């Protein structure tokens, strides 16, 4: 998920679960050419950058997860059946 994005400088950071450090990305890494937004969930390829530890390339917005009718989404995309009023 994009945690920070500086539009005036065209770069930002992505937070990965279970990691202490964020991954750097530049706007030019967006495959679709769109504008990244904070809280946007993205898929990407990670590569080593000579100036820092890692950077994200080939960013694409992650496909939205369809929530089945009669289910409620909880943390970490785990599902739990809940009653649906008729």
C-alpha positions in Angstrom: 0.0 0.0 0.0 1.3 3.5 -0.8 1.9 5.2 2.5 3.5 8.5 1.2 3.5 10.2 -2.1 5.0 13.6 -2.9 3.4 14.7 -6.2 5.6 17.8 -6.5 8.7 15.5 -6.5 7.0 12.5 -8.2 8.1 9.8 -5.7 6.7 8.0 -2.7 7.0 4.9 -0.5 5.1 1.6 -0.2 4.6 -0.2 3.1 4.9 -4.0 3.0 3.5 -6.2 5.8 6.1 -7.6 8.1 8.8 -5.2 7.0 10.3 -2.3 9.0 11.4 -0.2 6.0 9.3 1.2 3.2 10.1 0.6 -0.5 10.9 3.7 -2.6 9.1 4.2 -6.0 9.1 6.9 -8.6 6.0 7.9 -10.5 7.6 6.8 -13.8 7.4 3.2 -12.4 3.5 3.3 -12.8 2.8 1.0 -15.8 -0.7 2.6 -16.4 0.8 6.1 -16.3 -1.8 7.1 -13.6 -1.2 9.2 -10.5 -0.4 7.2 -7.4 -2.4 8.0 -4.3 -1.9 7.4 -0.6 -3.6 4.2 0.6 -3.6 2.8 -3.0 -2.9 -0.9 -3.0 -0.4 -1.7 -5.7 1.4 -4.7 -7.1 5.0 -4.2 -8.2 8.4 -5.8 -8.8 11.2 -5.0 -6.4 14.8 -4.5 -7.6 18.0 -3.3 -6.0 18.8 0.4 -6.5 22.5 1.4 -6.5 21.6 4.6 -4.4 19.4 2.9 -1.8 18.5 -0.6 -0.7 15.4 -1.4 -2.8 13.0 0.3 -5.2 9.7 -0.7 -6.7 9.3 -0.9 -10.5 6.4 -1.9 -12.7 3.7 -0.6 -10.3 0.1 -1.4 -11.2 -3.0 -0.8 -9.0 -3.9 -4.1 -7.4 -7.2 -5.6 -8.6 -10.0 -5.0 -6.2 -11.1 -8.0 -4.3 -14.8 -8.8 -4.8 -16.6 -9.5 -1.6 -19.1 -12.4 -1.9 -22.7 -11.6 -0.8 -23.3 -12.7 2.7 -19.7 -12.3 3.8 -17.9 -9.6 5.7 -14.3 -8.7 5.2 -12.0 -8.4 8.2 -8.4 -7.6 8.7 -5.9 -9.3 6.3 -8.7 -10.2 3.9 -9.9 -13.1 6.0 -13.6 -13.8 5.6 -16.2 -14.8 8.2 -19.7 -15.8 7.4 -22.3 -13.5 8.9 -26.1 -13.7 8.8 -27.8 -11.8 6.0 -31.3 -10.5 6.8 -34.0 -11.6 4.4 
